[in-house]
Amino acid sequence: MDGEEVSLQIQDTPCVSLQDDAEGLYCQEQINRSIYWADGYVLVFSITDISSYRTIQPLYQHIRRIHPSGNIPVILVRTGVHSCE
């Protein structure tokens, strides 16, 4: 990046379990640990699975609660088959 070599560590956290209730958002402990140490995030959802899309917003809000400065990059990636018919 910018002429310098950069090392990336990817932490895959499949099957994120999120619950929204009166007391706020609860994430699995592994997800919370990943959110605290990460320097950036890639949130992936499938256009063929609406539940994966619905998970993105609360997960993004949870990330912003942990990193309120907003200086952490978040990339949203859409996957799946898309046909323009």
Backbone atoms as SQL, in Angstrom:
CREATE TABLE atoms (id INTEGER PRIMARY KEY, chain TEXT, resi INTEGER, resn TEXT, atom TEXT, x REAL, y REAL, z REAL);
INSERT INTO atoms VALUES
  (1, 'A', 1, 'MET', 'N', 0.849, -1.159, 0.000),
  (2, 'A', 1, 'MET', 'CA', 0.000, 0.000, 0.000),
  (3, 'A', 1, 'MET', 'C', 0.901, 1.229, 0.000),
  (4, 'A', 2, 'ASP', 'N', 0.660, 2.147, -0.895),
  (5, 'A', 2, 'ASP', 'CA', 1.491, 3.350, -1.024),
  (6, 'A', 2, 'ASP', 'C', 2.969, 3.002, -1.131),
  (7, 'A', 3, 'GLY', 'N', 3.276, 1.927, -1.877),
  (8, 'A', 3, 'GLY', 'CA', 4.660, 1.530, -2.090),
  (9, 'A', 3, 'GLY', 'C', 5.270, 0.714, -0.971),
  (10, 'A', 4, 'GLU', 'N', 4.501, 0.423, 0.070),
  (11, 'A', 4, 'GLU', 'CA', 5.013, -0.365, 1.187),
  (12, 'A', 4, 'GLU', 'C', 4.298, -1.699, 1.263),
  (13, 'A', 5, 'GLU', 'N', 5.031, -2.734, 1.686),
  (14, 'A', 5, 'GLU', 'CA', 4.439, -4.044, 1.878),
  (15, 'A', 5, 'GLU', 'C', 3.571, -4.026, 3.131),
  (16, 'A', 6, 'VAL', 'N', 2.385, -4.611, 3.018),
  (17, 'A', 6, 'VAL', 'CA', 1.436, -4.648, 4.124),
  (18, 'A', 6, 'VAL', 'C', 1.053, -6.098, 4.388),
  (19, 'A', 7, 'SER', 'N', 0.972, -6.469, 5.644),
  (20, 'A', 7, 'SER', 'CA', 0.562, -7.808, 6.038),
  (21, 'A', 7, 'SER', 'C', -0.867, -7.742, 6.563),
  (22, 'A', 8, 'LEU', 'N', -1.702, -8.665, 6.096),
  (23, 'A', 8, 'LEU', 'CA', -3.089, -8.718, 6.547),
  (24, 'A', 8, 'LEU', 'C', -3.366, -10.033, 7.251),
  (25, 'A', 9, 'GLN', 'N', -4.159, -9.978, 8.293),
  (26, 'A', 9, 'GLN', 'CA', -4.652, -11.182, 8.939),
  (27, 'A', 9, 'GLN', 'C', -6.165, -11.158, 8.809),
  (28, 'A', 10, 'ILE', 'N', -6.706, -12.208, 8.198),
  (29, 'A', 10, 'ILE', 'CA', -8.152, -12.292, 7.997),
  (30, 'A', 10, 'ILE', 'C', -8.741, -13.188, 9.081),
  (31, 'A', 11, 'GLN', 'N', -9.736, -12.669, 9.776),
  (32, 'A', 11, 'GLN', 'CA', -10.439, -13.440, 10.811),
  (33, 'A', 11, 'GLN', 'C', -11.838, -13.718, 10.285),
  (34, 'A', 12, 'ASP', 'N', -12.093, -14.952, 9.884),
  (35, 'A', 12, 'ASP', 'CA', -13.405, -15.330, 9.382),
  (36, 'A', 12, 'ASP', 'C', -14.288, -15.698, 10.567),
  (37, 'A', 13, 'THR', 'N', -15.409, -15.036, 10.685),
  (38, 'A', 13, 'THR', 'CA', -16.328, -15.308, 11.786),
  (39, 'A', 13, 'THR', 'C', -17.688, -15.698, 11.214),
  (40, 'A', 14, 'PRO', 'N', -17.794, -16.910, 10.660),
  (41, 'A', 14, 'PRO', 'CA', -19.067, -17.330, 10.067),
  (42, 'A', 14, 'PRO', 'C', -20.130, -17.555, 11.125),
  (43, 'A', 15, 'CYS', 'N', -21.352, -17.555, 10.679),
  (44, 'A', 15, 'CYS', 'CA', -22.506, -17.851, 11.545),
  (45, 'A', 15, 'CYS', 'C', -22.552, -16.924, 12.751),
  (46, 'A', 16, 'VAL', 'N', -22.416, -15.639, 12.501),
  (47, 'A', 16, 'VAL', 'CA', -22.512, -14.656, 13.576),
  (48, 'A', 16, 'VAL', 'C', -23.890, -14.766, 14.194),
  (49, 'A', 17, 'SER', 'N', -23.947, -14.879, 15.497),
  (50, 'A', 17, 'SER', 'CA', -25.246, -14.931, 16.152),
  (51, 'A', 17, 'SER', 'C', -25.456, -13.614, 16.879),
  (52, 'A', 18, 'LEU', 'N', -26.470, -12.903, 16.457),
  (53, 'A', 18, 'LEU', 'CA', -26.786, -11.599, 17.039),
  (54, 'A', 18, 'LEU', 'C', -28.211, -11.626, 17.561),
  (55, 'A', 19, 'GLN', 'N', -28.415, -10.953, 18.671),
  (56, 'A', 19, 'GLN', 'CA', -29.756, -10.817, 19.214),
  (57, 'A', 19, 'GLN', 'C', -29.975, -9.356, 19.533),
  (58, 'A', 20, 'ASP', 'N', -31.104, -8.851, 19.135),
  (59, 'A', 20, 'ASP', 'CA', -31.490, -7.491, 19.472),
  (60, 'A', 20, 'ASP', 'C', -32.572, -7.580, 20.540),
  (61, 'A', 21, 'ASP', 'N', -32.344, -6.936, 21.669),
  (62, 'A', 21, 'ASP', 'CA', -33.383, -6.916, 22.692),
  (63, 'A', 21, 'ASP', 'C', -33.330, -5.580, 23.416),
  (64, 'A', 22, 'ALA', 'N', -34.107, -5.449, 24.484),
  (65, 'A', 22, 'ALA', 'CA', -34.199, -4.177, 25.192),
  (66, 'A', 22, 'ALA', 'C', -32.868, -3.725, 25.769),
  (67, 'A', 23, 'GLU', 'N', -31.977, -4.648, 26.054),
  (68, 'A', 23, 'GLU', 'CA', -30.698, -4.287, 26.654),
  (69, 'A', 23, 'GLU', 'C', -29.598, -4.073, 25.616),
  (70, 'A', 24, 'GLY', 'N', -29.900, -4.203, 24.352),
  (71, 'A', 24, 'GLY', 'CA', -28.897, -3.956, 23.327),
  (72, 'A', 24, 'GLY', 'C', -28.508, -5.202, 22.568),
  (73, 'A', 25, 'LEU', 'N', -27.412, -5.122, 21.905),
  (74, 'A', 25, 'LEU', 'CA', -26.956, -6.184, 21.021),
  (75, 'A', 25, 'LEU', 'C', -25.988, -7.106, 21.745),
  (76, 'A', 26, 'TYR', 'N', -26.163, -8.401, 21.598),
  (77, 'A', 26, 'TYR', 'CA', -25.259, -9.379, 22.173),
  (78, 'A', 26, 'TYR', 'C', -24.564, -10.126, 21.052),
  (79, 'A', 27, 'CYS', 'N', -23.265, -10.237, 21.124),
  (80, 'A', 27, 'CYS', 'CA', -22.486, -10.985, 20.145),
  (81, 'A', 27, 'CYS', 'C', -21.767, -12.118, 20.839),
  (82, 'A', 28, 'GLN', 'N', -21.448, -13.146, 20.080),
  (83, 'A', 28, 'GLN', 'CA', -20.642, -14.219, 20.630),
  (84, 'A', 28, 'GLN', 'C', -19.315, -13.628, 21.088),
  (85, 'A', 29, 'GLU', 'N', -18.729, -14.223, 22.113),
  (86, 'A', 29, 'GLU', 'CA', -17.469, -13.716, 22.673),
  (87, 'A', 29, 'GLU', 'C', -16.362, -13.654, 21.618),
  (88, 'A', 30, 'GLN', 'N', -16.282, -14.643, 20.743),
  (89, 'A', 30, 'GLN', 'CA', -15.255, -14.640, 19.696),
  (90, 'A', 30, 'GLN', 'C', -15.414, -13.434, 18.772),
  (91, 'A', 31, 'ILE', 'N', -16.636, -13.102, 18.434),
  (92, 'A', 31, 'ILE', 'CA', -16.892, -11.948, 17.570),
  (93, 'A', 31, 'ILE', 'C', -16.445, -10.670, 18.274),
  (94, 'A', 32, 'ASN', 'N', -16.784, -10.537, 19.554),
  (95, 'A', 32, 'ASN', 'CA', -16.379, -9.343, 20.301),
  (96, 'A', 32, 'ASN', 'C', -14.863, -9.194, 20.341),
  (97, 'A', 33, 'ARG', 'N', -14.145, -10.292, 20.592),
  (98, 'A', 33, 'ARG', 'CA', -12.679, -10.212, 20.617),
  (99, 'A', 33, 'ARG', 'C', -12.146, -9.753, 19.262),
  (100, 'A', 34, 'SER', 'N', -12.713, -10.271, 18.190),
  (101, 'A', 34, 'SER', 'CA', -12.276, -9.880, 16.847),
  (102, 'A', 34, 'SER', 'C', -12.545, -8.402, 16.587),
  (103, 'A', 35, 'ILE', 'N', -13.680, -7.918, 17.026),
  (104, 'A', 35, 'ILE', 'CA', -14.030, -6.515, 16.805),
  (105, 'A', 35, 'ILE', 'C', -13.080, -5.596, 17.567),
  (106, 'A', 36, 'TYR', 'N', -12.697, -5.966, 18.777),
  (107, 'A', 36, 'TYR', 'CA', -11.811, -5.110, 19.580),
  (108, 'A', 36, 'TYR', 'C', -10.418, -4.970, 18.978),
  (109, 'A', 37, 'TRP', 'N', -9.827, -6.044, 18.439),
  (110, 'A', 37, 'TRP', 'CA', -8.437, -5.954, 17.982),
  (111, 'A', 37, 'TRP', 'C', -8.293, -5.558, 16.531),
  (112, 'A', 38, 'ALA', 'N', -9.344, -5.607, 15.753),
  (113, 'A', 38, 'ALA', 'CA', -9.231, -5.364, 14.311),
  (114, 'A', 38, 'ALA', 'C', -8.977, -3.899, 13.982),
  (115, 'A', 39, 'ASP', 'N', -8.265, -3.693, 12.878),
  (116, 'A', 39, 'ASP', 'CA', -7.992, -2.348, 12.368),
  (117, 'A', 39, 'ASP', 'C', -8.912, -1.990, 11.208),
  (118, 'A', 40, 'GLY', 'N', -9.770, -2.901, 10.811),
  (119, 'A', 40, 'GLY', 'CA', -10.716, -2.695, 9.718),
  (120, 'A', 40, 'GLY', 'C', -11.621, -3.904, 9.599),
  (121, 'A', 41, 'TYR', 'N', -12.707, -3.749, 8.848),
  (122, 'A', 41, 'TYR', 'CA', -13.709, -4.800, 8.763),
  (123, 'A', 41, 'TYR', 'C', -14.194, -4.955, 7.333),
  (124, 'A', 42, 'VAL', 'N', -14.477, -6.191, 6.966),
  (125, 'A', 42, 'VAL', 'CA', -15.141, -6.509, 5.712),
  (126, 'A', 42, 'VAL', 'C', -16.396, -7.281, 6.098),
  (127, 'A', 43, 'LEU', 'N', -17.550, -6.683, 5.853),
  (128, 'A', 43, 'LEU', 'CA', -18.826, -7.320, 6.162),
  (129, 'A', 43, 'LEU', 'C', -19.384, -7.885, 4.859),
  (130, 'A', 44, 'VAL', 'N', -19.666, -9.184, 4.854),
  (131, 'A', 44, 'VAL', 'CA', -20.091, -9.870, 3.631),
  (132, 'A', 44, 'VAL', 'C', -21.511, -10.383, 3.805),
  (133, 'A', 45, 'PHE', 'N', -22.343, -10.147, 2.777),
  (134, 'A', 45, 'PHE', 'CA', -23.692, -10.693, 2.777),
  (135, 'A', 45, 'PHE', 'C', -24.012, -11.255, 1.403),
  (136, 'A', 46, 'SER', 'N', -24.987, -12.132, 1.361),
  (137, 'A', 46, 'SER', 'CA', -25.397, -12.756, 0.106),
  (138, 'A', 46, 'SER', 'C', -26.705, -12.151, -0.368),
  (139, 'A', 47, 'ILE', 'N', -26.770, -11.834, -1.655),
  (140, 'A', 47, 'ILE', 'CA', -28.033, -11.309, -2.191),
  (141, 'A', 47, 'ILE', 'C', -29.087, -12.404, -2.311),
  (142, 'A', 48, 'THR', 'N', -28.680, -13.648, -2.150),
  (143, 'A', 48, 'THR', 'CA', -29.636, -14.759, -2.204),
  (144, 'A', 48, 'THR', 'C', -30.068, -15.214, -0.815),
  (145, 'A', 49, 'ASP', 'N', -29.570, -14.548, 0.247),
  (146, 'A', 49, 'ASP', 'CA', -29.926, -14.910, 1.621),
  (147, 'A', 49, 'ASP', 'C', -30.229, -13.640, 2.400),
  (148, 'A', 50, 'ILE', 'N', -31.503, -13.297, 2.490),
  (149, 'A', 50, 'ILE', 'CA', -31.914, -12.042, 3.123),
  (150, 'A', 50, 'ILE', 'C', -31.489, -11.978, 4.589),
  (151, 'A', 51, 'SER', 'N', -31.398, -13.108, 5.276),
  (152, 'A', 51, 'SER', 'CA', -30.986, -13.077, 6.682),
  (153, 'A', 51, 'SER', 'C', -29.538, -12.621, 6.824),
  (154, 'A', 52, 'SER', 'N', -28.690, -12.941, 5.850),
  (155, 'A', 52, 'SER', 'CA', -27.301, -12.471, 5.922),
  (156, 'A', 52, 'SER', 'C', -27.253, -10.951, 5.764),
  (157, 'A', 53, 'TYR', 'N', -28.132, -10.403, 4.937),
  (158, 'A', 53, 'TYR', 'CA', -28.209, -8.947, 4.772),
  (159, 'A', 53, 'TYR', 'C', -28.719, -8.287, 6.051),
  (160, 'A', 54, 'ARG', 'N', -29.702, -8.887, 6.674),
  (161, 'A', 54, 'ARG', 'CA', -30.273, -8.316, 7.908),
  (162, 'A', 54, 'ARG', 'C', -29.275, -8.314, 9.059),
  (163, 'A', 55, 'THR', 'N', -28.271, -9.167, 9.007),
  (164, 'A', 55, 'THR', 'CA', -27.251, -9.229, 10.048),
  (165, 'A', 55, 'THR', 'C', -26.272, -8.058, 9.942),
  (166, 'A', 56, 'ILE', 'N', -26.094, -7.507, 8.759),
  (167, 'A', 56, 'ILE', 'CA', -25.088, -6.473, 8.521),
  (168, 'A', 56, 'ILE', 'C', -25.324, -5.212, 9.358),
  (169, 'A', 57, 'GLN', 'N', -26.539, -4.690, 9.367),
  (170, 'A', 57, 'GLN', 'CA', -26.786, -3.425, 10.073),
  (171, 'A', 57, 'GLN', 'C', -26.509, -3.516, 11.579),
  (172, 'A', 58, 'PRO', 'N', -27.052, -4.507, 12.311),
  (173, 'A', 58, 'PRO', 'CA', -26.730, -4.562, 13.742),
  (174, 'A', 58, 'PRO', 'C', -25.257, -4.835, 14.008),
  (175, 'A', 59, 'LEU', 'N', -24.612, -5.613, 13.130),
  (176, 'A', 59, 'LEU', 'CA', -23.186, -5.870, 13.310),
  (177, 'A', 59, 'LEU', 'C', -22.391, -4.584, 13.092),
  (178, 'A', 60, 'TYR', 'N', -22.750, -3.814, 12.071),
  (179, 'A', 60, 'TYR', 'CA', -22.097, -2.526, 11.824),
  (180, 'A', 60, 'TYR', 'C', -22.303, -1.579, 13.018),
  (181, 'A', 61, 'GLN', 'N', -23.518, -1.521, 13.534),
  (182, 'A', 61, 'GLN', 'CA', -23.795, -0.659, 14.692),
  (183, 'A', 61, 'GLN', 'C', -22.980, -1.105, 15.907),
  (184, 'A', 62, 'HIS', 'N', -22.819, -2.397, 16.082),
  (185, 'A', 62, 'HIS', 'CA', -22.025, -2.924, 17.191),
  (186, 'A', 62, 'HIS', 'C', -20.559, -2.521, 17.037),
  (187, 'A', 63, 'ILE', 'N', -20.040, -2.621, 15.828),
  (188, 'A', 63, 'ILE', 'CA', -18.660, -2.190, 15.556),
  (189, 'A', 63, 'ILE', 'C', -18.497, -0.718, 15.899),
  (190, 'A', 64, 'ARG', 'N', -19.452, 0.107, 15.505),
  (191, 'A', 64, 'ARG', 'CA', -19.360, 1.551, 15.775),
  (192, 'A', 64, 'ARG', 'C', -19.495, 1.864, 17.268),
  (193, 'A', 65, 'ARG', 'N', -20.199, 1.038, 18.028),
  (194, 'A', 65, 'ARG', 'CA', -20.254, 1.249, 19.480),
  (195, 'A', 65, 'ARG', 'C', -18.898, 0.952, 20.114),
  (196, 'A', 66, 'ILE', 'N', -18.218, -0.063, 19.609),
  (197, 'A', 66, 'ILE', 'CA', -16.909, -0.425, 20.150),
  (198, 'A', 66, 'ILE', 'C', -15.840, 0.559, 19.686),
  (199, 'A', 67, 'HIS', 'N', -15.968, 1.075, 18.470),
  (200, 'A', 67, 'HIS', 'CA', -15.018, 2.047, 17.901),
  (201, 'A', 67, 'HIS', 'C', -15.787, 3.322, 17.528),
  (202, 'A', 68, 'PRO', 'N', -16.183, 4.118, 18.498),
  (203, 'A', 68, 'PRO', 'CA', -17.050, 5.271, 18.224),
  (204, 'A', 68, 'PRO', 'C', -16.387, 6.400, 17.426),
  (205, 'A', 69, 'SER', 'N', -15.060, 6.421, 17.341),
  (206, 'A', 69, 'SER', 'CA', -14.408, 7.511, 16.608),
  (207, 'A', 69, 'SER', 'C', -14.708, 7.456, 15.114),
  (208, 'A', 70, 'GLY', 'N', -15.067, 6.277, 14.600),
  (209, 'A', 70, 'GLY', 'CA', -15.377, 6.152, 13.181),
  (210, 'A', 70, 'GLY', 'C', -14.162, 6.124, 12.287),
  (211, 'A', 71, 'ASN', 'N', -12.964, 6.017, 12.867),
  (212, 'A', 71, 'ASN', 'CA', -11.738, 6.010, 12.075),
  (213, 'A', 71, 'ASN', 'C', -11.368, 4.626, 11.548),
  (214, 'A', 72, 'ILE', 'N', -12.163, 3.614, 11.840),
  (215, 'A', 72, 'ILE', 'CA', -11.898, 2.249, 11.411),
  (216, 'A', 72, 'ILE', 'C', -12.643, 2.008, 10.091),
  (217, 'A', 73, 'PRO', 'N', -11.933, 1.560, 9.042),
  (218, 'A', 73, 'PRO', 'CA', -12.625, 1.317, 7.767),
  (219, 'A', 73, 'PRO', 'C', -13.524, 0.085, 7.821),
  (220, 'A', 74, 'VAL', 'N', -14.690, 0.204, 7.174),
  (221, 'A', 74, 'VAL', 'CA', -15.629, -0.901, 7.051),
  (222, 'A', 74, 'VAL', 'C', -15.989, -1.021, 5.575),
  (223, 'A', 75, 'ILE', 'N', -15.796, -2.224, 5.021),
  (224, 'A', 75, 'ILE', 'CA', -16.105, -2.487, 3.618),
  (225, 'A', 75, 'ILE', 'C', -17.271, -3.454, 3.574),
  (226, 'A', 76, 'LEU', 'N', -18.271, -3.154, 2.762),
  (227, 'A', 76, 'LEU', 'CA', -19.436, -4.000, 2.595),
  (228, 'A', 76, 'LEU', 'C', -19.300, -4.740, 1.262),
  (229, 'A', 77, 'VAL', 'N', -19.384, -6.079, 1.309),
  (230, 'A', 77, 'VAL', 'CA', -19.234, -6.910, 0.112),
  (231, 'A', 77, 'VAL', 'C', -20.503, -7.703, -0.110),
  (232, 'A', 78, 'ARG', 'N', -21.032, -7.601, -1.324),
  (233, 'A', 78, 'ARG', 'CA', -22.223, -8.347, -1.710),
  (234, 'A', 78, 'ARG', 'C', -21.784, -9.548, -2.545),
  (235, 'A', 79, 'THR', 'N', -22.280, -10.735, -2.203),
  (236, 'A', 79, 'THR', 'CA', -21.960, -11.945, -2.955),
  (237, 'A', 79, 'THR', 'C', -23.254, -12.569, -3.468),
  (238, 'A', 80, 'GLY', 'N', -23.115, -13.522, -4.345),
  (239, 'A', 80, 'GLY', 'CA', -24.281, -14.258, -4.863),
  (240, 'A', 80, 'GLY', 'C', -24.439, -14.028, -6.347),
  (241, 'A', 81, 'VAL', 'N', -25.370, -14.739, -6.907),
  (242, 'A', 81, 'VAL', 'CA', -25.640, -14.642, -8.335),
  (243, 'A', 81, 'VAL', 'C', -26.642, -13.532, -8.547),
  (244, 'A', 82, 'HIS', 'N', -26.358, -12.680, -9.512),
  (245, 'A', 82, 'HIS', 'CA', -27.259, -11.578, -9.830),
  (246, 'A', 82, 'HIS', 'C', -27.516, -11.599, -11.331),
  (247, 'A', 83, 'SER', 'N', -28.756, -11.584, -11.694),
  (248, 'A', 83, 'SER', 'CA', -29.109, -11.609, -13.110),
  (249, 'A', 83, 'SER', 'C', -29.877, -10.342, -13.442),
  (250, 'A', 84, 'CYS', 'N', -29.526, -9.713, -14.524),
  (251, 'A', 84, 'CYS', 'CA', -30.183, -8.458, -14.970),
  (252, 'A', 84, 'CYS', 'C', -31.210, -8.784, -16.055),
  (253, 'A', 85, 'GLU', 'N', -32.296, -9.392, -15.693),
  (254, 'A', 85, 'GLU', 'CA', -33.323, -9.747, -16.675),
  (255, 'A', 85, 'GLU', 'C', -34.460, -8.766, -16.611);
